[in-house]
């Protein structure tokens, strides 16, 4: 039998997004068939703590997690954390439709060598049946997810040391799918709803239609080189740039010297991602896109992309359908909203998934 850490379910949950530059946390509680936000926190990690997605400065990450818990005034809080990047595999496979969960698990183990490009004893893995395969009446689409044990164990250990109780390990892409399903419930648009999240190293695209995720993918593109260019231009430390960007206090000199180049790169990567989506879904390009992640902190980014690309961009409000507890600091919530989408989707995990 497999050992998996991708299992629910606990309420309320603290969603913790351990990024390569910021750690973000959202505490959600289910109240009368809707969510209530009972706490948010966003803290810059005070060092270059990551090499790509691997933690190299454990003390900095641990101290930042502890600072999050102190700010939220929590102890022993059930928590959902996320993993992403090249050490995480997510893909849809086809399996016989008539297999129950136990036999499906056994079949995946038998075919593991061809399905998972790592030895099984080096990964945690899980699966979720999505439904019948289109045009194959005897097959079911199954989402298979696998992550290196070290990647998962490191984050779980640090979370425990900070006073968290990590109950679920999810992927960033799954968290964004949770959020998109909660945000967009339309059934009219033939193009569906498109959400693009751009963080420090990764870009995620999620498409929903009629309360179903029809497409999701992770791309290797983010803000990392952009913030490095700002640091060189402004002769600042990279950490100072991130801190000042997040608080809106960075001198505007960089907007003339660095921002136009990044805008061109951003448009190029978004178009490539949309064209790949278009080819797989056989759809037209979308007329509107919901934008979130660190990129949403850039000045007038939605308006600029709308003008430059001819597609209507709007910024995602992850709390659009979530009530806010009176004790949550409104100013902090407003300032950090663009960064909190993954953490919010993680905290929604208990309602979106059943136990395996």
N, C-alpha and C positions, 0 to 999 in steps of 0.2 A: 504493500500500500504506500501511496505517496504521503509525504508530510508537506502540507501547504500552509502558508501564512496568509493566503488570500481568502479568509473566511470571516463572515460577519457573525453575530450582529449585536451591537450594543447601542443604547440610547441614554442620554445624548452623547455625541461624539465630538472630539476635537480633531479637526483636520489640520495637519501640519505639513506644509510644503517646504521641504529642505532644498532650497535652490542653491546655486553656486555662489550667489552674492547676498541674497536675503533669505531669511527664514520667515515664513508667513504662517499665521495660525488663525483659525476661525472655529468658534464653539457654537454649534447649532443644537437646538432642542426641538423635538416635535411637539407642537401645541395645537390641539384642535384641528388636525388635518392640515396644518401648515407649519413652516419653520419659523423659529424665533432665534435671532442672533443674540447670544449672551456674552460675547467677547471677541475682540479682534486684536491681533498684535502683529507687528512687522518690524524686524530688527536686521540691520546690516551685519553680516559676519565680518569681524574686524581683522581680516587677513586674507591672503590668497589661500583659502583652505581646500581648494579642489584642483586636481589635475584632470581636465575634462569633467567627468561625473564622479570620479573617485575621490574620496576624502583623504587628504594628506595631513591636515592639521586638525586632529580630533579635538584638541583642547578648545580651539576657537569655536567649533561647531557645538561642543558640549556646553560651553559657557553661554553661547547665544540661546540655546534651547532652554537653559535654566533661567535666563533673563525673560524669555517668553512666558514661562510658567509663573515667575514672580509678578510680571505685569498683569497677567490674567488672574492672579491669586488662586491658582489651582494646585491640587496635590492628588497624585494617584488617579489621574484623569484618563479614562479610556480614549485611545487615540488611533487615528488612521494616518499612516505616512505613505509616501509615494516613492516610486523608483522610475527611472526613465533612461534613455540613451542607448548606446550600442550594446550594453550588457543586458538589455531587456529585449526579449523576443515576443512579439504579438502578431499572430497571423491566423487567418480563417482557413480551416481545413474542412474537407468533406468526409463524413463518416456515415455508415449505414443508418437509415432513419429509425430502424426498429430496435436499436440498442438502448437499454436503460442506462442509468448513470454508472452503475458498477461495471457493466460490460463495456461501456464506452471508455471508462478509465483503463480497464485492462487492455483494450484494443490500442489505446494511445501508448501505453507502456510497451506493447509488442512492437509498435512501429516507431518508437522513440528515436531510434538511430537516424531515421530519415526525416523525422519531424522537428527534432530539437538538435541544433548543431553543437551541443555540449553533452558530456557524460551526465546521466541523470543524477549521479551522486554529487554533482557540482552545482545543481540548480534547485530552486523551488519552482513548482509549476502548478498550473491550475487550468481549468477549462470551463466554458459556458456554452450551452447549446443556444444558438440564435434562432433556429427555425429551419423549415424545409428549404433545400437548395432550389433556386430558380431553375426550371427546365430539367430537373432531375428528381423525379418523384420518389425515388428510393434512397435519396441522400439527404443529410442534414448538414447545415453549416455550423461549425463548432469553432469558437474563438479559443485558441490555445495561447497561453501566456507563460513565459518562463523567464526567470531572473537568476543571475549568479548569486549563490549563497552569500558570498562575502559582501556583495553590494547590499543585500537585505539585512544580513546580520549586523553589519556596522551601524546602520541606521537604527535598528531596533535596540542595540546596546546603548547607543547615545541617548535615545529617547527614554529608556529606562533610567539611565543615570540622572536625567533631568527631572524625574518624578512622574513621567508619563507611563501609561500602560498600553503599549502598542498592541492592539487587538487585530488590526487589519493592515496588510500591505497591499496597496493598489498600484496602478500605473498612472502617471500624469495624464495620459490620453484618456483612460477610463474616467478619471475625475472630471475632465472637461466634457466628456460625453454626458455624465450625470448632470452637470450644470446646464448643458445645452438642452437636454430633455426637459428639465425643470423650467427653463426660460421660454422655450419656443414650442408651442403646441398647435401651430396652425396646420390646417389640412388643405388650404386653398392653393398655395403656391406650388406650381409644377416644378420649380427649381429647388424647393426646400429652403431651409435656413442655413446659412454658412457662417461659422464662427472660426476666426483665426486668432490663435494665442501665440505671441512671440515673446520669449524670455531671453535670458542671457546667452544661451547656446542653441536653443531648439525652437522651431516653429511647429505648432500643431494646427491641423485643420480638421474640423468636425462638421459634418453635414447631417441635418435632421429633416425628416419629412413625415408627417402624419404620426408623430410621437415615436418615431423609430430612427435610430442612427443608420443612415444609408452609406456613410463613408467616413473614415477617419484615418489620418496618417501623420507621421512625425517626420520632419525635415531638419537637416543639419544647417540651420541658419539662426542667428540671434544677434543680440546687441553687443556681444563681447568686443569685437574689433572696433565697433563704433565708439564705445566708451573709452577704449584705449586711444583712439585717434583724438578724442576730446582732451584726454589727459596730456597727450603730447602737445597739442595746440595751446592749451591753457597752462602748460607747465605745472600740472597738479598731480598729486598722487591719485591712482585709480580709485582708491576707496573714497577719497574726498569728492571725486566726480560723482560717484554713485550716491553718496550721501546728499550732495547738493542738488543733484537731479531729482531725487525722491522728495525733496522738500521745496523745490522750485526756487532755490537761492543761487543757482549757478549763473555766473555772468553770461550775458547773452552773446558775447563775442563768437562763441562756437557755432551759433545758429547760422551765421553767414559763411563760416569757413569749413565746417564739417557736415552740417545737416543736409545741404543739397546733394552731396555725394552719397550719403546714406539713403536719402529718399530714392535716388535712382536705383541703388542696390536693392532696396526694399521692394520697389515696384517689380523689379525683375524676378525676384524670388517668389513674390506672391503670384505673379502671372504664370511662372513655371508650375507652381503648386496647383493653381486653378486649371491649367491645361491638362495636367496629369489626372486630376479629378474628373475633368470633362471627358477625357478619353475613356476612363473606366466606367463612368456612369452614363455615357452617351447623352449628356445634357448640354444645354447652352451654358455660357458663362453666366454667373449670377449677376443680378442687377444691384444687389446690396450685400454687404458683409459686416458682421459684428466683430469688432476688434478688441482684443484685451491682452493682458500681460504687460511687462515692463515697457513695451513700445508705446503703450497708451499714455505714458507719462510725458512723451515728447509734445512740445507746444503745437497746438492746432493740427495734430497729426491726422485726425479723421477728415477735417476739412481739406487739408492739402492732398491727401490720397484721393478724395472724392473728385477734386478738380483735375488732378493729374491723370487719373485712370478712368474717369467716366463711370465709376461704380460708386454707389452711395455707401460710405463707411460710417458706422456709428460705434460709439464706445459702449462696451458691455457694462451694465450695472449688475454685479452678481447678487445684489440684495433687492432686486426689483420686485420679487415676489416673497420676500422674507421680512417679517416684522423685526424691529430693533428694540431690544430691552432698554429701558430708560437709563440703566447704569453704563451702557456702552457709550464711550466718548465719541460724539458725532463728528468732531473735527478730525480726529484720527481716522475714523471710518471713511470719510469723504476723501481724505488725502491719500489713502492707501487702496481704495477700491480696485483700480486697474491691476494691482498685484495679487489680489486675493481670490482670483477665479479658481485656481487649482485647489487651494485650501478649502474653499467653499464646496467644491464638488466632492472632495474627500469627506468632508463632514456630512454630506448627504448620503454617504455610502450605505448606511443601514437600511434606508428606505428603498434604495434602488436595486438591491441585490438580495437574493435569498441565499441560505446556507448551502454549501456543497457537501 
